[in-house]
Structure formats: structure tokens, C-alpha cells
Amino acid sequence: MIPNVVAAVVLGLLAFAVVLAVVRVWKGPTAGDSTVAGDLIFFAFIGAVAVFGLQFSIDAVLDIILISALLGFLSILSLARLMQGGKR
């Protein structure tokens, strides 16, 4: 269990990062900028899940985070391949 103040600060910083990423998705000049910002939003969500899991002492959070991180990694690889036109 982590202190409430630490959890609030971390969640506040994650929310600020998500706001900046949404701005980058909205104004991104290239598809690559929007893709990276979307990935940042996804991993900020995973960070928030981790903070809530630590704060409420939920045992299954590590499994959820590992599966989500693997899916996020695979999705960014597929988006990168799509942006390259299917070339390696």
C-alpha cells in the first residue's frame, strides 16, 4: 500500500501526460506523432491501473499489466508496419 499523497501526485502527473498526448494526437502533423501519442495514452492508463492496484492491494494487477503491456507492444509494432506500407 502506498500513501494517498504519492498516489495522487503520480495520478496527477499521468493525467497531465495524457492531456499533452491528446494535444499531440489532435495537432500532430504526421501519423507517426499521433501513433506515439496514442501509445503514450495507453501506457499512462496502464500506469494508472498499477497505482490503483498498489493502493488497494489487488493481487491480479501484475498479470493485467503484463498482458496489457504485451498487447500494447504488439499493437505499436503492427501500426509501425502499417505506416511503412507493409515493408520490413
C-alpha positions, -999 to +999 in steps of 0.1 A: +000+000+000+013+034-009+004+067+008-025+086-007-004+117-013+020+097-035-008+081-054-024+115-060+008+130-073+015+101-096-021+101-110-019+139-115+013+136-135-001+108-155-032+129-162-010+158-173+009+135-197-024+122-212-036+158-217-003+166-236-006+134-256-042+142-266-030+176-278-003+159-299-029+135-313-051+164-322-024+186-337+001+160-348+015+169-383+023+133-391+007+099-385+038+089-365+032+116-340-003+106-335+007+069-331+033+077-305+009+099-286-017+072-286+008+047-273+017+072-245-020+074-236-023+036-235+008+032-212-003+061-190-036+041-185-015+010-176+004+032-151-028+044-135-040+008-132-007-001-115-011+028-090-047+018-082-035-018-078-008-008-053-031+015-034-058-011-029-035-041-027-050-061-056-031-092-064-041-097-100-028-063-111+006-076-122-010-101-145-032-074-160-003-051-165+019-077-182-008-088-206-017-051-214+019-042-220+024-071-243-008-062-263+003-025-264+038-035-277+023-057-304-002-030-315+026-004-319+046-029-340+016-035-363+010+002-366+046+008-375+044-019-401+012-004-415+028+031-417+057+016-437+034+001-462+039-035-451+077-034-458+102-047-434 
